[in-house]
Amino acid sequence: MEAVRRLHPDAVILDIIMPVMSGTEMYAAMQGDPGLAQIPVIISTSDPSRAPSGVLIMRKPIDVPRLLAAVKSVCKKTPAALAGHSMFNPRAAPSWPTRRQRP
């Protein structure tokens, strides 16, 4: 939640089951925060009945091309701006911290 407040992303992808708070709890907290309520949310779940209403649902297992299309559709950025982002262009350098590989 702190990262969402700090970064104010164009969209947030949540899983229903997350370690600190559930995706449903985080979505509710975002909706209760006027600064975050307008950020589009995509919920990833194997059980769509558990997802809150009013969000885009991506059923697991995730179909990556479909997910990327969904992100592009909800983002404020233009497709040209997204093309330079490493998530959409594998040749671009990552623009976010990556996890360290375990030895």
N, C-alpha and C positions, 0 to 999 in steps of 0.2 A: 504494500500500500504506500509505503514511503517513497518507493521508486516511481510510482505512478504520479504522486504529488510533485516530486522533484522534476521528472522528465516530461510530464504532461504529453503522453504519446498521442498519435492520431487514432489509435485503436488499441484495445487490450484483448488478448486471448487468454481465457481462463479455463482451467479444468475444474470440473465439479469437485474432484478429490485433490486437495493440495495440502501440504504439510502444516502450515501455520493456521490458516483459516480456509474454509471451503470456498470454491468459486462462487457459490450462491451467497455466502456471507460477504465476500469481497464485493460482489456486484451490489448487494444491498447497501454496503458502506459507501460505495462510489455514488450511488443514487442519492444518498443522504448528504453528500458533500456538493454544494453548488459549483465548486470549482472543477469537479470531476464528473458530474452527472451527464454532461454532454458528450463525453468520450464514448464512442461506439464500443460495444463489447461483443465478442464472439465466444460462445461457450463450447468447449470440447467435452463430449460425454458419450458413454455407451448406452446411457439410459436417458433419452430426451425428456421423459416425464419428470425428472428431477431438476431440470433447468428452469430458471425463472422465466416468466412470460415477458415478451417484448425484446428478447435478444435473438441474435442469429445463432443457430445451433449447428455445430459440425459434429456429426455422428462419428464415433470411433469404429474402426481404425480410420485415421485421418487420411483423406485423399489430398496429397500435397497440392496438385494443380488447382483443385477446387478451393482449398484453403487460401492459396495465394490470390485467386480470383475474388474470394470473399473479402480479404484484407484490402485489395485494391478498390473494391466497390465501396467500402465504408471509410476509407482514408480521405482526408482533405487534400492530400498531395495529388498532383497530376501524375499520370502514367510516366511522363518523361522524368519527373523527379524520382519516382520509384525505381526507374531503370538503373540509376546509379547506386542504389542501395544494395548491399551485399546479399540481403535476403532474396532479392529478385534477380540479382546478377552475380552468379558465383565467382566471376573474375574480379569483382570489386573487393577492396579490403574491408574487413568487418568494421562496422561503425559502433559496435558495442563490445564490452569486455567478454571474452570467451572463457569458458571453464578450462582449467588446467587439466591436461591428460594425466591419468593416474600412471605411475611407473609400472 
